[in-house]
């Protein structure tokens, strides 16, 4: 990352098998990628806080107010903190309203909820929805 660039957001795509961190600028462009092999089923010693610190702790030190959003299985019942599903149909405001703001020893992290469509054959997503919203 260049010394003059100010990131606007850290986005964590934290799934079952890996953790992918992205630093975004104010335009929404990815300015840095940090992939790690620490999905929720393969965390380093020290668990979620250690994986978080190792991946983006330097960003938190350099830019203390930098917001962090995490999506994926990190918000599941087996994850760092459970973020309840938001029911479909939904819009961006409903998805944003379901973000679980949580204080951790690593600072504040917003965990994006999954989405669920109820019915005879319920359908759920956890992780893909913020990526779709971001792409739009």
C-alpha positions as a Markdown table, in Angstrom:
| # | Residue | x | y | z |
|---|---|---|---|---|
| 1 | Unk | 0.0 | 0.0 | 0.0 |
| 2 | Unk | 1.3 | 3.4 | -0.8 |
| 3 | Unk | 2.1 | 5.7 | 2.1 |
| 4 | Unk | -0.3 | 8.5 | 0.9 |
| 5 | Unk | -3.3 | 6.2 | 0.4 |
| 6 | Unk | -5.9 | 6.4 | 3.2 |
| 7 | Unk | -8.1 | 3.2 | 3.3 |
| 8 | Unk | -11.8 | 3.7 | 4.0 |
| 9 | Unk | -12.7 | 0.1 | 5.0 |
| 10 | Unk | -11.4 | -3.3 | 5.9 |
| 11 | Unk | -13.6 | -6.1 | 4.5 |
| 12 | Unk | -13.2 | -9.6 | 5.8 |
| 13 | Unk | -14.5 | -12.5 | 3.8 |
| 14 | Unk | -14.2 | -15.1 | 6.6 |
| 15 | Unk | -15.4 | -18.5 | 5.6 |
| 16 | Unk | -15.1 | -22.1 | 6.6 |
| 17 | Unk | -11.7 | -22.7 | 5.1 |
| 18 | Unk | -10.0 | -19.3 | 4.7 |
| 19 | Unk | -9.9 | -15.7 | 5.7 |
| 20 | Unk | -9.6 | -13.1 | 3.0 |
| 21 | Unk | -9.0 | -9.5 | 4.0 |
| 22 | Unk | -9.4 | -6.5 | 1.6 |
| 23 | Unk | -8.5 | -2.9 | 2.2 |
| 24 | Unk | -10.8 | -0.6 | 0.2 |
| 25 | Unk | -10.3 | 3.1 | -0.7 |
| 26 | Unk | -13.1 | 5.7 | -0.6 |
| 27 | Unk | -14.1 | 4.8 | -4.2 |
| 28 | Unk | -14.6 | 1.1 | -3.2 |
| 29 | Unk | -11.5 | -0.1 | -5.0 |
| 30 | Unk | -9.4 | -2.8 | -3.5 |
| 31 | Unk | -6.0 | -1.4 | -2.6 |
| 32 | Unk | -4.6 | -4.4 | -0.8 |
| 33 | Unk | -5.5 | -8.1 | -0.4 |
| 34 | Unk | -4.4 | -10.3 | 2.5 |
| 35 | Unk | -5.4 | -13.9 | 2.1 |
| 36 | Unk | -4.9 | -16.3 | 5.1 |
| 37 | Unk | -5.5 | -20.0 | 5.6 |
| 38 | Unk | -7.5 | -19.3 | 8.8 |
| 39 | Unk | -11.2 | -20.2 | 8.2 |
| 40 | Unk | -13.4 | -20.9 | 11.1 |
| 41 | Unk | -12.3 | -24.5 | 11.1 |
| 42 | Unk | -8.6 | -23.9 | 10.9 |
| 43 | Unk | -7.7 | -21.0 | 13.3 |
| 44 | Unk | -4.2 | -20.3 | 14.6 |
| 45 | Unk | -3.3 | -20.6 | 18.3 |
| 46 | Unk | -5.2 | -17.8 | 20.0 |
| 47 | Unk | -8.4 | -18.3 | 17.8 |
| 48 | Unk | -10.3 | -15.5 | 16.2 |
| 49 | Unk | -8.5 | -12.6 | 18.0 |
| 50 | Unk | -5.1 | -13.9 | 16.9 |
| 51 | Unk | -6.2 | -14.4 | 13.3 |
| 52 | Unk | -7.7 | -10.9 | 13.2 |
| 53 | Unk | -4.6 | -9.3 | 14.8 |
| 54 | Unk | -2.2 | -11.1 | 12.5 |
| 55 | Unk | -4.2 | -10.3 | 9.4 |
| 56 | Unk | -5.2 | -6.6 | 9.9 |
| 57 | Unk | -3.8 | -5.6 | 13.4 |
| 58 | Unk | -1.3 | -3.2 | 11.7 |
| 59 | Unk | -4.2 | -1.4 | 10.0 |
| 60 | Unk | -6.0 | -1.0 | 13.3 |
| 61 | Unk | -2.8 | 0.5 | 14.8 |
| 62 | Unk | -2.1 | 2.8 | 11.9 |
| 63 | Unk | -5.7 | 3.9 | 11.3 |
| 64 | Unk | -7.5 | 3.4 | 14.7 |
| 65 | Unk | -10.9 | 4.5 | 13.4 |
| 66 | Unk | -10.9 | 2.4 | 10.3 |
| 67 | Unk | -14.1 | 0.5 | 10.1 |
| 68 | Unk | -14.1 | -3.3 | 9.7 |
| 69 | Unk | -16.9 | -5.4 | 8.3 |
| 70 | Unk | -16.7 | -9.2 | 8.4 |
| 71 | Unk | -19.0 | -11.5 | 6.5 |
| 72 | Unk | -19.2 | -15.3 | 6.0 |
| 73 | Unk | -19.2 | -18.1 | 8.5 |
| 74 | Unk | -17.5 | -15.8 | 11.0 |
| 75 | Unk | -21.1 | -14.7 | 11.8 |
| 76 | Unk | -22.5 | -18.2 | 12.1 |
| 77 | Unk | -23.3 | -20.1 | 15.3 |
| 78 | Unk | -19.8 | -21.7 | 15.0 |
| 79 | Unk | -18.1 | -18.3 | 14.3 |
| 80 | Unk | -16.6 | -15.5 | 16.3 |
| 81 | Unk | -20.0 | -14.0 | 17.1 |
| 82 | Unk | -23.4 | -15.1 | 15.7 |
| 83 | Unk | -25.2 | -12.5 | 13.6 |
| 84 | Unk | -28.8 | -13.5 | 13.2 |
| 85 | Unk | -30.2 | -14.0 | 9.7 |
| 86 | Unk | -32.2 | -11.3 | 8.0 |
| 87 | Unk | -35.4 | -12.4 | 6.2 |
| 88 | Unk | -35.9 | -12.0 | 2.5 |
| 89 | Unk | -37.1 | -10.1 | 0.7 |
| 90 | Unk | -34.7 | -7.4 | 1.9 |
| 91 | Unk | -32.9 | -4.3 | 0.7 |
| 92 | Unk | -29.5 | -2.8 | 1.5 |
| 93 | Unk | -31.0 | -0.9 | 4.5 |
| 94 | Unk | -32.3 | -4.1 | 6.0 |
| 95 | Unk | -29.0 | -5.9 | 5.5 |
| 96 | Unk | -27.1 | -3.0 | 7.1 |
| 97 | Unk | -29.6 | -2.9 | 10.0 |
| 98 | Unk | -28.7 | -6.5 | 10.8 |
| 99 | Unk | -25.0 | -5.9 | 11.2 |
| 100 | Unk | -23.9 | -7.0 | 14.6 |
| 101 | Unk | -21.5 | -4.4 | 16.0 |
| 102 | Unk | -19.3 | -6.1 | 18.4 |
| 103 | Unk | -16.4 | -4.9 | 20.6 |
| 104 | Unk | -13.6 | -7.4 | 20.7 |
| 105 | Unk | -10.1 | -7.2 | 22.2 |
| 106 | Unk | -9.1 | -6.2 | 18.7 |
| 107 | Unk | -11.5 | -3.3 | 18.4 |
| 108 | Unk | -15.0 | -2.9 | 16.9 |
| 109 | Unk | -16.0 | -5.3 | 14.2 |
| 110 | Unk | -19.3 | -5.2 | 12.3 |
| 111 | Unk | -20.4 | -8.7 | 11.4 |
| 112 | Unk | -22.7 | -8.8 | 8.4 |
| 113 | Unk | -25.7 | -11.2 | 8.8 |
| 114 | Unk | -26.7 | -13.9 | 6.5 |
| 115 | Unk | -30.0 | -13.8 | 4.7 |
| 116 | Unk | -32.8 | -16.4 | 4.7 |
| 117 | Unk | -35.8 | -17.1 | 2.6 |
| 118 | Unk | -38.3 | -19.1 | 4.6 |
| 119 | Unk | -40.7 | -21.6 | 3.2 |
| 120 | Unk | -41.1 | -25.3 | 2.6 |
| 121 | Unk | -37.5 | -25.5 | 1.5 |
| 122 | Unk | -35.7 | -22.6 | 3.2 |
| 123 | Unk | -32.7 | -21.1 | 1.5 |
| 124 | Unk | -29.8 | -19.4 | 3.3 |
| 125 | Unk | -26.7 | -17.4 | 2.4 |
| 126 | Unk | -23.9 | -16.2 | 4.7 |
| 127 | Unk | -21.1 | -14.3 | 3.0 |
| 128 | Unk | -22.3 | -14.0 | -0.5 |
| 129 | Unk | -24.9 | -11.2 | 0.2 |
| 130 | Unk | -22.4 | -8.4 | 1.1 |
| 131 | Unk | -20.4 | -9.3 | -2.0 |
| 132 | Unk | -23.4 | -9.1 | -4.2 |
| 133 | Unk | -24.5 | -5.8 | -2.6 |
| 134 | Unk | -20.9 | -4.4 | -3.0 |
| 135 | Unk | -20.8 | -5.5 | -6.6 |
| 136 | Unk | -24.0 | -3.7 | -7.4 |
